[in-house]
């Protein structure tokens, strides 16, 4: 367990595999409990027992309501991206994503979906209260290198050589881990590139767990896809023509939208979005 995450230190605490299994601990859990000093053959202090997980009693967490039964509300806290990047600024204010959003970035080939997701990953990873994981499934091998060069290390990587079923299973495993974080009061974000090659039913199943848990944590899922899948709270549509001619942000406002935007950007912000869409339609 990192005492000063994400960097290791000599004060880090060892948690046994049995404790991890018994408490179903996942990366990002904040754990507290008594610690004993390391013995002669040990390098780190050891956790005697797990008292709390993410500020809640370990017993309470273990006996908690199953994730799928937790009450959900529409996202009401916008994910502030705080970027000068034109695309991210447009996403933040015109197609807002909130904690608990179920979002897709859609568009045709070379519309810039992957690049938009990569920039989004960079902005969100800088926020300390978010547990961000990236899943690359069905991507070109060259794209894996680009993600790494951008400083983003994917939790799971499958190239286009993997079958659609294998891609779906890998993404679902990452989502299952994030569900446990959210159920325990944390804020998890899963970014997926891409759902384009996954069966439509499997893709909707992957998006479905995203939610803003009432009086609890949140699970936000943002995935690239060719077309909207249904059930999203936010759709970010990109225009390949605008992207190819360098006219950024390449946002297709007519094809984009967020449910209940007033909860994320206020009534004035929602009115501004409506006016921008009306101008795009009349143009």
ChimeraX commands (.cxc) that place a marker at each C-alpha (Angstrom):
marker #1 position 0.00,0.00,0.00 radius 0.5
marker #1 position 1.45,3.34,-1.06 radius 0.5
marker #1 position 1.68,5.87,1.76 radius 0.5
marker #1 position 2.36,8.72,-0.69 radius 0.5
marker #1 position 0.84,7.52,-3.96 radius 0.5
marker #1 position 1.77,7.03,-6.68 radius 0.5
marker #1 position 5.45,7.04,-5.67 radius 0.5
marker #1 position 6.92,4.15,-3.65 radius 0.5
marker #1 position 8.61,4.79,-0.30 radius 0.5
marker #1 position 10.24,2.87,2.52 radius 0.5
marker #1 position 7.15,3.57,4.62 radius 0.5
marker #1 position 4.84,1.62,2.31 radius 0.5
marker #1 position 2.82,-1.11,4.02 radius 0.5
marker #1 position 2.57,-4.77,2.99 radius 0.5
marker #1 position -0.95,-6.17,2.61 radius 0.5
marker #1 position -1.20,-9.95,2.40 radius 0.5
marker #1 position -2.81,-11.73,-0.53 radius 0.5
marker #1 position -5.35,-13.20,1.90 radius 0.5
marker #1 position -6.40,-9.70,3.02 radius 0.5
marker #1 position -6.72,-8.58,-0.59 radius 0.5
marker #1 position -8.93,-11.55,-1.44 radius 0.5
marker #1 position -11.04,-11.41,1.73 radius 0.5
marker #1 position -11.76,-7.67,1.37 radius 0.5
marker #1 position -11.81,-7.76,-2.46 radius 0.5
marker #1 position -9.36,-4.87,-2.54 radius 0.5
marker #1 position -8.65,-3.19,-5.86 radius 0.5
marker #1 position -6.19,-0.56,-7.05 radius 0.5
marker #1 position -7.27,2.82,-5.73 radius 0.5
marker #1 position -8.84,1.60,-2.48 radius 0.5
marker #1 position -7.84,3.69,0.56 radius 0.5
marker #1 position -7.23,1.27,3.41 radius 0.5
marker #1 position -6.64,1.91,7.12 radius 0.5
marker #1 position -5.80,-0.36,10.05 radius 0.5
marker #1 position -3.12,-1.14,12.64 radius 0.5
marker #1 position 0.39,-1.82,11.39 radius 0.5
marker #1 position 3.20,-3.90,12.89 radius 0.5
marker #1 position 6.89,-3.24,12.37 radius 0.5
marker #1 position 8.75,-5.38,9.84 radius 0.5
marker #1 position 10.41,-8.53,11.14 radius 0.5
marker #1 position 14.04,-9.32,10.43 radius 0.5
marker #1 position 13.36,-10.96,7.08 radius 0.5
marker #1 position 10.81,-8.34,5.98 radius 0.5
marker #1 position 11.35,-5.05,4.21 radius 0.5
marker #1 position 8.03,-3.33,4.91 radius 0.5
marker #1 position 5.66,-2.92,7.86 radius 0.5
marker #1 position 2.60,-5.17,7.59 radius 0.5
marker #1 position -1.08,-4.39,7.93 radius 0.5
marker #1 position -2.49,-6.37,10.86 radius 0.5
marker #1 position -6.10,-6.06,9.77 radius 0.5
marker #1 position -8.26,-3.94,7.50 radius 0.5
marker #1 position -10.45,-1.62,9.60 radius 0.5
marker #1 position -11.75,0.76,6.92 radius 0.5
marker #1 position -11.93,0.85,3.13 radius 0.5
marker #1 position -12.37,4.28,1.55 radius 0.5
marker #1 position -13.36,5.68,4.94 radius 0.5
marker #1 position -16.07,3.09,5.61 radius 0.5
marker #1 position -16.01,0.11,7.95 radius 0.5
marker #1 position -14.56,-2.96,6.23 radius 0.5
marker #1 position -17.48,-5.02,7.60 radius 0.5
marker #1 position -19.96,-2.52,6.18 radius 0.5
marker #1 position -18.27,-2.64,2.79 radius 0.5
marker #1 position -18.22,-6.44,2.76 radius 0.5
marker #1 position -21.94,-6.56,3.55 radius 0.5
marker #1 position -22.84,-3.70,1.22 radius 0.5
marker #1 position -25.59,-3.63,-1.38 radius 0.5
marker #1 position -24.63,-5.29,-4.69 radius 0.5
marker #1 position -23.44,-2.68,-7.20 radius 0.5
marker #1 position -26.30,-3.19,-9.66 radius 0.5
marker #1 position -28.82,-2.53,-6.89 radius 0.5
marker #1 position -27.29,0.78,-5.76 radius 0.5
marker #1 position -29.58,3.76,-6.49 radius 0.5
marker #1 position -28.38,5.97,-9.34 radius 0.5
marker #1 position -28.99,9.63,-10.16 radius 0.5
marker #1 position -28.23,11.65,-13.28 radius 0.5
marker #1 position -24.66,12.99,-13.20 radius 0.5
marker #1 position -24.69,16.33,-11.41 radius 0.5
marker #1 position -20.99,17.14,-11.00 radius 0.5
marker #1 position -19.14,18.09,-14.16 radius 0.5
marker #1 position -15.67,16.69,-14.71 radius 0.5
marker #1 position -13.63,19.89,-14.99 radius 0.5
marker #1 position -10.91,19.34,-17.58 radius 0.5
marker #1 position -9.09,22.64,-17.02 radius 0.5
marker #1 position -7.39,22.56,-20.40 radius 0.5
marker #1 position -6.65,25.18,-23.05 radius 0.5
marker #1 position -6.98,22.49,-25.72 radius 0.5
marker #1 position -9.78,23.52,-28.10 radius 0.5
marker #1 position -11.31,20.05,-28.28 radius 0.5
marker #1 position -11.32,19.51,-24.52 radius 0.5
marker #1 position -12.78,22.97,-23.89 radius 0.5
marker #1 position -15.59,22.23,-26.36 radius 0.5
marker #1 position -16.29,18.87,-24.72 radius 0.5
marker #1 position -16.29,20.38,-21.23 radius 0.5
marker #1 position -18.83,23.11,-21.99 radius 0.5
marker #1 position -20.85,21.91,-25.00 radius 0.5
marker #1 position -21.02,18.14,-24.41 radius 0.5
marker #1 position -20.25,17.95,-20.68 radius 0.5
marker #1 position -19.23,14.74,-18.95 radius 0.5
marker #1 position -20.09,14.30,-15.30 radius 0.5
marker #1 position -19.09,11.89,-12.59 radius 0.5
marker #1 position -21.17,8.85,-13.46 radius 0.5
marker #1 position -21.67,9.70,-17.15 radius 0.5
marker #1 position -22.12,7.00,-19.75 radius 0.5
marker #1 position -20.44,8.62,-22.75 radius 0.5
marker #1 position -19.33,7.78,-26.26 radius 0.5
marker #1 position -17.05,9.68,-28.62 radius 0.5
marker #1 position -18.37,8.88,-32.08 radius 0.5
marker #1 position -17.58,9.67,-35.69 radius 0.5
marker #1 position -16.35,8.22,-38.93 radius 0.5
marker #1 position -12.85,7.10,-39.79 radius 0.5
marker #1 position -10.16,9.73,-39.09 radius 0.5
marker #1 position -12.60,11.95,-37.19 radius 0.5
marker #1 position -10.14,12.14,-34.30 radius 0.5
marker #1 position -11.94,9.93,-31.77 radius 0.5
marker #1 position -8.81,8.28,-30.39 radius 0.5
marker #1 position -6.91,11.55,-30.15 radius 0.5
marker #1 position -9.80,13.16,-28.28 radius 0.5
marker #1 position -9.93,10.24,-25.84 radius 0.5
marker #1 position -6.16,10.37,-25.35 radius 0.5
marker #1 position -6.29,14.08,-24.50 radius 0.5
marker #1 position -9.20,13.40,-22.17 radius 0.5
marker #1 position -7.15,10.69,-20.45 radius 0.5
marker #1 position -4.33,13.14,-19.86 radius 0.5
marker #1 position -6.65,15.73,-18.33 radius 0.5
marker #1 position -8.46,13.27,-16.07 radius 0.5
marker #1 position -5.35,11.39,-14.91 radius 0.5
marker #1 position -4.08,14.62,-13.38 radius 0.5
marker #1 position -7.00,14.71,-10.93 radius 0.5
marker #1 position -6.09,13.07,-7.63 radius 0.5
marker #1 position -9.61,12.02,-6.62 radius 0.5
marker #1 position -10.23,9.98,-9.77 radius 0.5
marker #1 position -9.12,6.41,-10.39 radius 0.5
marker #1 position -8.57,6.41,-14.15 radius 0.5
marker #1 position -7.97,3.25,-16.17 radius 0.5
marker #1 position -7.51,2.99,-19.92 radius 0.5
marker #1 position -8.42,-0.07,-21.97 radius 0.5
marker #1 position -7.17,-0.42,-25.54 radius 0.5
marker #1 position -9.09,-3.08,-27.43 radius 0.5
marker #1 position -9.09,-3.66,-31.16 radius 0.5
marker #1 position -6.51,-0.95,-31.80 radius 0.5
marker #1 position -3.63,-0.86,-34.25 radius 0.5
marker #1 position -0.26,-1.90,-32.76 radius 0.5
marker #1 position 1.13,1.51,-33.71 radius 0.5
marker #1 position -1.53,3.22,-31.63 radius 0.5
marker #1 position -0.38,1.41,-28.50 radius 0.5
marker #1 position 3.01,3.10,-28.89 radius 0.5
marker #1 position 1.38,6.50,-29.37 radius 0.5
marker #1 position -0.53,6.11,-26.11 radius 0.5
marker #1 position 2.68,5.25,-24.27 radius 0.5
marker #1 position 4.53,8.17,-25.81 radius 0.5
marker #1 position 1.73,10.41,-24.52 radius 0.5
marker #1 position 2.47,9.15,-21.01 radius 0.5
marker #1 position -0.65,6.98,-20.74 radius 0.5
marker #1 position -0.13,3.34,-19.79 radius 0.5
marker #1 position -3.17,1.20,-20.54 radius 0.5
marker #1 position -4.40,-1.24,-17.92 radius 0.5
marker #1 position -5.26,-3.71,-20.70 radius 0.5
marker #1 position -4.16,-3.80,-24.34 radius 0.5
marker #1 position -5.54,-5.98,-27.12 radius 0.5
marker #1 position -4.79,-5.24,-30.73 radius 0.5
marker #1 position -7.12,-5.73,-33.69 radius 0.5
marker #1 position -5.86,-9.33,-33.90 radius 0.5
marker #1 position -7.95,-10.24,-30.85 radius 0.5
marker #1 position -11.46,-11.57,-31.40 radius 0.5
marker #1 position -14.48,-9.36,-30.59 radius 0.5
marker #1 position -15.34,-11.69,-27.69 radius 0.5
marker #1 position -11.84,-11.39,-26.24 radius 0.5
marker #1 position -12.02,-7.61,-26.56 radius 0.5
marker #1 position -15.38,-7.46,-24.79 radius 0.5
marker #1 position -14.18,-9.72,-21.96 radius 0.5
marker #1 position -11.06,-7.63,-21.39 radius 0.5
marker #1 position -13.07,-4.41,-21.21 radius 0.5
marker #1 position -15.64,-5.99,-18.87 radius 0.5
marker #1 position -12.87,-7.07,-16.47 radius 0.5
marker #1 position -11.65,-3.49,-16.23 radius 0.5
marker #1 position -15.21,-2.26,-15.67 radius 0.5
marker #1 position -15.75,-4.86,-12.93 radius 0.5
marker #1 position -12.70,-3.55,-11.07 radius 0.5
marker #1 position -13.98,0.02,-11.40 radius 0.5
marker #1 position -17.41,-1.05,-10.11 radius 0.5
marker #1 position -15.84,-2.15,-6.83 radius 0.5
marker #1 position -14.09,1.20,-6.47 radius 0.5
marker #1 position -17.35,3.09,-7.06 radius 0.5
marker #1 position -19.37,0.83,-4.75 radius 0.5
marker #1 position -16.98,1.70,-1.94 radius 0.5
marker #1 position -17.38,5.44,-2.38 radius 0.5
marker #1 position -14.56,6.11,-4.84 radius 0.5
marker #1 position -14.76,7.83,-8.21 radius 0.5
marker #1 position -13.64,5.56,-11.03 radius 0.5
marker #1 position -13.24,6.41,-14.71 radius 0.5
marker #1 position -12.78,3.82,-17.47 radius 0.5
marker #1 position -11.70,5.06,-20.89 radius 0.5
marker #1 position -12.13,2.57,-23.73 radius 0.5
marker #1 position -10.68,2.69,-27.22 radius 0.5
marker #1 position -12.64,1.20,-28.90 radius 0.5
marker #1 position -16.11,-0.42,-28.91 radius 0.5
marker #1 position -16.26,-0.33,-32.71 radius 0.5
marker #1 position -15.50,-4.02,-33.12 radius 0.5
marker #1 position -17.54,-5.33,-30.20 radius 0.5
marker #1 position -21.04,-6.74,-30.66 radius 0.5
marker #1 position -23.64,-4.01,-30.07 radius 0.5
marker #1 position -25.25,-5.87,-27.17 radius 0.5
marker #1 position -21.88,-6.42,-25.52 radius 0.5
marker #1 position -21.02,-2.75,-26.04 radius 0.5
marker #1 position -24.21,-1.62,-24.28 radius 0.5
marker #1 position -23.52,-4.11,-21.50 radius 0.5
marker #1 position -20.09,-2.52,-21.06 radius 0.5
marker #1 position -21.54,1.00,-20.86 radius 0.5
marker #1 position -24.47,0.10,-18.61 radius 0.5
marker #1 position -22.65,0.06,-15.21 radius 0.5
marker #1 position -21.70,3.74,-15.45 radius 0.5
marker #1 position -23.63,5.67,-12.82 radius 0.5
marker #1 position -23.65,8.41,-10.23 radius 0.5
marker #1 position -24.43,6.51,-7.03 radius 0.5
marker #1 position -26.79,8.34,-4.67 radius 0.5
marker #1 position -24.81,9.37,-1.56 radius 0.5
marker #1 position -21.88,7.34,-2.84 radius 0.5
marker #1 position -19.18,7.13,-5.46 radius 0.5
marker #1 position -19.35,7.15,-9.23 radius 0.5
marker #1 position -18.32,5.12,-12.24 radius 0.5
marker #1 position -17.77,7.08,-15.45 radius 0.5
marker #1 position -17.25,5.24,-18.74 radius 0.5
marker #1 position -16.15,7.01,-21.91 radius 0.5
marker #1 position -15.63,4.93,-25.04 radius 0.5
marker #1 position -14.97,5.56,-28.71 radius 0.5
marker #1 position -17.35,4.02,-31.23 radius 0.5
marker #1 position -18.46,4.51,-34.82 radius 0.5
marker #1 position -22.03,5.40,-33.83 radius 0.5
marker #1 position -24.00,6.05,-30.62 radius 0.5
marker #1 position -24.94,2.80,-28.91 radius 0.5
marker #1 position -28.06,3.86,-27.02 radius 0.5
marker #1 position -28.37,4.58,-23.34 radius 0.5
marker #1 position -25.62,7.21,-23.21 radius 0.5
marker #1 position -25.97,10.27,-21.02 radius 0.5
marker #1 position -23.47,12.10,-23.23 radius 0.5
marker #1 position -22.65,11.68,-26.92 radius 0.5
marker #1 position -19.64,13.52,-28.33 radius 0.5
marker #1 position -19.84,13.46,-32.12 radius 0.5
marker #1 position -16.80,14.48,-34.18 radius 0.5
marker #1 position -16.84,15.65,-37.79 radius 0.5
marker #1 position -14.19,14.01,-40.00 radius 0.5
marker #1 position -14.34,16.87,-42.49 radius 0.5
marker #1 position -13.53,19.45,-39.84 radius 0.5
marker #1 position -10.77,17.25,-38.43 radius 0.5
marker #1 position -9.15,16.64,-41.82 radius 0.5
marker #1 position -9.03,20.36,-42.59 radius 0.5
marker #1 position -7.68,21.29,-39.17 radius 0.5
marker #1 position -10.75,23.24,-38.09 radius 0.5
marker #1 position -10.74,22.49,-34.39 radius 0.5
marker #1 position -12.68,21.79,-32.33 radius 0.5
marker #1 position -14.17,19.30,-34.79 radius 0.5
marker #1 position -17.34,18.92,-32.77 radius 0.5
marker #1 position -20.56,18.02,-34.58 radius 0.5
marker #1 position -23.00,19.84,-32.31 radius 0.5
marker #1 position -26.05,18.53,-34.15 radius 0.5
marker #1 position -25.03,14.93,-33.51 radius 0.5
marker #1 position -23.79,15.62,-29.97 radius 0.5
marker #1 position -25.68,16.11,-26.76 radius 0.5
marker #1 position -25.93,15.47,-23.03 radius 0.5
marker #1 position -28.97,14.51,-20.99 radius 0.5
marker #1 position -29.90,17.05,-18.32 radius 0.5
marker #1 position -26.99,19.39,-19.13 radius 0.5
marker #1 position -28.32,21.94,-16.63 radius 0.5
marker #1 position -27.22,19.59,-13.84 radius 0.5
marker #1 position -23.64,19.84,-15.09 radius 0.5
marker #1 position -23.27,23.40,-16.39 radius 0.5
marker #1 position -26.23,25.22,-14.84 radius 0.5
marker #1 position -29.27,26.73,-16.55 radius 0.5
marker #1 position -27.23,29.46,-18.25 radius 0.5
marker #1 position -24.78,26.90,-19.58 radius 0.5
marker #1 position -27.60,24.68,-20.85 radius 0.5
marker #1 position -29.12,27.69,-22.65 radius 0.5
marker #1 position -25.74,28.44,-24.25 radius 0.5
marker #1 position -25.53,24.83,-25.48 radius 0.5
marker #1 position -29.04,25.07,-26.96 radius 0.5
marker #1 position -28.17,28.30,-28.73 radius 0.5
marker #1 position -24.93,26.83,-30.12 radius 0.5
marker #1 position -26.85,23.81,-31.46 radius 0.5
marker #1 position -29.51,26.04,-33.00 radius 0.5
marker #1 position -26.80,28.09,-34.72 radius 0.5
marker #1 position -25.19,24.90,-36.03 radius 0.5
marker #1 position -28.54,23.71,-37.40 radius 0.5
marker #1 position -29.29,27.03,-39.11 radius 0.5
marker #1 position -25.78,27.19,-40.51 radius 0.5
marker link #1:1,2 radius 0.2
marker link #1:2,3 radius 0.2
marker link #1:3,4 radius 0.2
marker link #1:4,5 radius 0.2
marker link #1:5,6 radius 0.2
marker link #1:6,7 radius 0.2
marker link #1:7,8 radius 0.2
marker link #1:8,9 radius 0.2
marker link #1:9,10 radius 0.2
marker link #1:10,11 radius 0.2
marker link #1:11,12 radius 0.2
marker link #1:12,13 radius 0.2
marker link #1:13,14 radius 0.2
marker link #1:14,15 radius 0.2
marker link #1:15,16 radius 0.2
marker link #1:16,17 radius 0.2
marker link #1:17,18 radius 0.2
marker link #1:18,19 radius 0.2
marker link #1:19,20 radius 0.2
marker link #1:20,21 radius 0.2
marker link #1:21,22 radius 0.2
marker link #1:22,23 radius 0.2
marker link #1:23,24 radius 0.2
marker link #1:24,25 radius 0.2
marker link #1:25,26 radius 0.2
marker link #1:26,27 radius 0.2
marker link #1:27,28 radius 0.2
marker link #1:28,29 radius 0.2
marker link #1:29,30 radius 0.2
marker link #1:30,31 radius 0.2
marker link #1:31,32 radius 0.2
marker link #1:32,33 radius 0.2
marker link #1:33,34 radius 0.2
marker link #1:34,35 radius 0.2
marker link #1:35,36 radius 0.2
marker link #1:36,37 radius 0.2
marker link #1:37,38 radius 0.2
marker link #1:38,39 radius 0.2
marker link #1:39,40 radius 0.2
marker link #1:40,41 radius 0.2
marker link #1:41,42 radius 0.2
marker link #1:42,43 radius 0.2
marker link #1:43,44 radius 0.2
marker link #1:44,45 radius 0.2
marker link #1:45,46 radius 0.2
marker link #1:46,47 radius 0.2
marker link #1:47,48 radius 0.2
marker link #1:48,49 radius 0.2
marker link #1:49,50 radius 0.2
marker link #1:50,51 radius 0.2
marker link #1:51,52 radius 0.2
marker link #1:52,53 radius 0.2
marker link #1:53,54 radius 0.2
marker link #1:54,55 radius 0.2
marker link #1:55,56 radius 0.2
marker link #1:56,57 radius 0.2
marker link #1:57,58 radius 0.2
marker link #1:58,59 radius 0.2
marker link #1:59,60 radius 0.2
marker link #1:60,61 radius 0.2
marker link #1:61,62 radius 0.2
marker link #1:62,63 radius 0.2
marker link #1:63,64 radius 0.2
marker link #1:64,65 radius 0.2
marker link #1:65,66 radius 0.2
marker link #1:66,67 radius 0.2
marker link #1:67,68 radius 0.2
marker link #1:68,69 radius 0.2
marker link #1:69,70 radius 0.2
marker link #1:70,71 radius 0.2
marker link #1:71,72 radius 0.2
marker link #1:72,73 radius 0.2
marker link #1:73,74 radius 0.2
marker link #1:74,75 radius 0.2
marker link #1:75,76 radius 0.2
marker link #1:76,77 radius 0.2
marker link #1:77,78 radius 0.2
marker link #1:78,79 radius 0.2
marker link #1:79,80 radius 0.2
marker link #1:80,81 radius 0.2
marker link #1:81,82 radius 0.2
marker link #1:82,83 radius 0.2
marker link #1:83,84 radius 0.2
marker link #1:84,85 radius 0.2
marker link #1:85,86 radius 0.2
marker link #1:86,87 radius 0.2
marker link #1:87,88 radius 0.2
marker link #1:88,89 radius 0.2
marker link #1:89,90 radius 0.2
marker link #1:90,91 radius 0.2
marker link #1:91,92 radius 0.2
marker link #1:92,93 radius 0.2
marker link #1:93,94 radius 0.2
marker link #1:94,95 radius 0.2
marker link #1:95,96 radius 0.2
marker link #1:96,97 radius 0.2
marker link #1:97,98 radius 0.2
marker link #1:98,99 radius 0.2
marker link #1:99,100 radius 0.2
marker link #1:100,101 radius 0.2
marker link #1:101,102 radius 0.2
marker link #1:102,103 radius 0.2
marker link #1:103,104 radius 0.2
marker link #1:104,105 radius 0.2
marker link #1:105,106 radius 0.2
marker link #1:106,107 radius 0.2
marker link #1:107,108 radius 0.2
marker link #1:108,109 radius 0.2
marker link #1:109,110 radius 0.2
marker link #1:110,111 radius 0.2
marker link #1:111,112 radius 0.2
marker link #1:112,113 radius 0.2
marker link #1:113,114 radius 0.2
marker link #1:114,115 radius 0.2
marker link #1:115,116 radius 0.2
marker link #1:116,117 radius 0.2
marker link #1:117,118 radius 0.2
marker link #1:118,119 radius 0.2
marker link #1:119,120 radius 0.2
marker link #1:120,121 radius 0.2
marker link #1:121,122 radius 0.2
marker link #1:122,123 radius 0.2
marker link #1:123,124 radius 0.2
marker link #1:124,125 radius 0.2
marker link #1:125,126 radius 0.2
marker link #1:126,127 radius 0.2
marker link #1:127,128 radius 0.2
marker link #1:128,129 radius 0.2
marker link #1:129,130 radius 0.2
marker link #1:130,131 radius 0.2
marker link #1:131,132 radius 0.2
marker link #1:132,133 radius 0.2
marker link #1:133,134 radius 0.2
marker link #1:134,135 radius 0.2
marker link #1:135,136 radius 0.2
marker link #1:136,137 radius 0.2
marker link #1:137,138 radius 0.2
marker link #1:138,139 radius 0.2
marker link #1:139,140 radius 0.2
marker link #1:140,141 radius 0.2
marker link #1:141,142 radius 0.2
marker link #1:142,143 radius 0.2
marker link #1:143,144 radius 0.2
marker link #1:144,145 radius 0.2
marker link #1:145,146 radius 0.2
marker link #1:146,147 radius 0.2
marker link #1:147,148 radius 0.2
marker link #1:148,149 radius 0.2
marker link #1:149,150 radius 0.2
marker link #1:150,151 radius 0.2
marker link #1:151,152 radius 0.2
marker link #1:152,153 radius 0.2
marker link #1:153,154 radius 0.2
marker link #1:154,155 radius 0.2
marker link #1:155,156 radius 0.2
marker link #1:156,157 radius 0.2
marker link #1:157,158 radius 0.2
marker link #1:158,159 radius 0.2
marker link #1:159,160 radius 0.2
marker link #1:160,161 radius 0.2
marker link #1:161,162 radius 0.2
marker link #1:162,163 radius 0.2
marker link #1:163,164 radius 0.2
marker link #1:164,165 radius 0.2
marker link #1:165,166 radius 0.2
marker link #1:166,167 radius 0.2
marker link #1:167,168 radius 0.2
marker link #1:168,169 radius 0.2
marker link #1:169,170 radius 0.2
marker link #1:170,171 radius 0.2
marker link #1:171,172 radius 0.2
marker link #1:172,173 radius 0.2
marker link #1:173,174 radius 0.2
marker link #1:174,175 radius 0.2
marker link #1:175,176 radius 0.2
marker link #1:176,177 radius 0.2
marker link #1:177,178 radius 0.2
marker link #1:178,179 radius 0.2
marker link #1:179,180 radius 0.2
marker link #1:180,181 radius 0.2
marker link #1:181,182 radius 0.2
marker link #1:182,183 radius 0.2
marker link #1:183,184 radius 0.2
marker link #1:184,185 radius 0.2
marker link #1:185,186 radius 0.2
marker link #1:186,187 radius 0.2
marker link #1:187,188 radius 0.2
marker link #1:188,189 radius 0.2
marker link #1:189,190 radius 0.2
marker link #1:190,191 radius 0.2
marker link #1:191,192 radius 0.2
marker link #1:192,193 radius 0.2
marker link #1:193,194 radius 0.2
marker link #1:194,195 radius 0.2
marker link #1:195,196 radius 0.2
marker link #1:196,197 radius 0.2
marker link #1:197,198 radius 0.2
marker link #1:198,199 radius 0.2
marker link #1:199,200 radius 0.2
marker link #1:200,201 radius 0.2
marker link #1:201,202 radius 0.2
marker link #1:202,203 radius 0.2
marker link #1:203,204 radius 0.2
marker link #1:204,205 radius 0.2
marker link #1:205,206 radius 0.2
marker link #1:206,207 radius 0.2
marker link #1:207,208 radius 0.2
marker link #1:208,209 radius 0.2
marker link #1:209,210 radius 0.2
marker link #1:210,211 radius 0.2
marker link #1:211,212 radius 0.2
marker link #1:212,213 radius 0.2
marker link #1:213,214 radius 0.2
marker link #1:214,215 radius 0.2
marker link #1:215,216 radius 0.2
marker link #1:216,217 radius 0.2
marker link #1:217,218 radius 0.2
marker link #1:218,219 radius 0.2
marker link #1:219,220 radius 0.2
marker link #1:220,221 radius 0.2
marker link #1:221,222 radius 0.2
marker link #1:222,223 radius 0.2
marker link #1:223,224 radius 0.2
marker link #1:224,225 radius 0.2
marker link #1:225,226 radius 0.2
marker link #1:226,227 radius 0.2
marker link #1:227,228 radius 0.2
marker link #1:228,229 radius 0.2
marker link #1:229,230 radius 0.2
marker link #1:230,231 radius 0.2
marker link #1:231,232 radius 0.2
marker link #1:232,233 radius 0.2
marker link #1:233,234 radius 0.2
marker link #1:234,235 radius 0.2
marker link #1:235,236 radius 0.2
marker link #1:236,237 radius 0.2
marker link #1:237,238 radius 0.2
marker link #1:238,239 radius 0.2
marker link #1:239,240 radius 0.2
marker link #1:240,241 radius 0.2
marker link #1:241,242 radius 0.2
marker link #1:242,243 radius 0.2
marker link #1:243,244 radius 0.2
marker link #1:244,245 radius 0.2
marker link #1:245,246 radius 0.2
marker link #1:246,247 radius 0.2
marker link #1:247,248 radius 0.2
marker link #1:248,249 radius 0.2
marker link #1:249,250 radius 0.2
marker link #1:250,251 radius 0.2
marker link #1:251,252 radius 0.2
marker link #1:252,253 radius 0.2
marker link #1:253,254 radius 0.2
marker link #1:254,255 radius 0.2
marker link #1:255,256 radius 0.2
marker link #1:256,257 radius 0.2
marker link #1:257,258 radius 0.2
marker link #1:258,259 radius 0.2
marker link #1:259,260 radius 0.2
marker link #1:260,261 radius 0.2
marker link #1:261,262 radius 0.2
marker link #1:262,263 radius 0.2
marker link #1:263,264 radius 0.2
marker link #1:264,265 radius 0.2
marker link #1:265,266 radius 0.2
marker link #1:266,267 radius 0.2
marker link #1:267,268 radius 0.2
marker link #1:268,269 radius 0.2
marker link #1:269,270 radius 0.2
marker link #1:270,271 radius 0.2
marker link #1:271,272 radius 0.2
marker link #1:272,273 radius 0.2
marker link #1:273,274 radius 0.2
marker link #1:274,275 radius 0.2
marker link #1:275,276 radius 0.2
marker link #1:276,277 radius 0.2
marker link #1:277,278 radius 0.2
marker link #1:278,279 radius 0.2
marker link #1:279,280 radius 0.2
marker link #1:280,281 radius 0.2
marker link #1:281,282 radius 0.2
marker link #1:282,283 radius 0.2
view
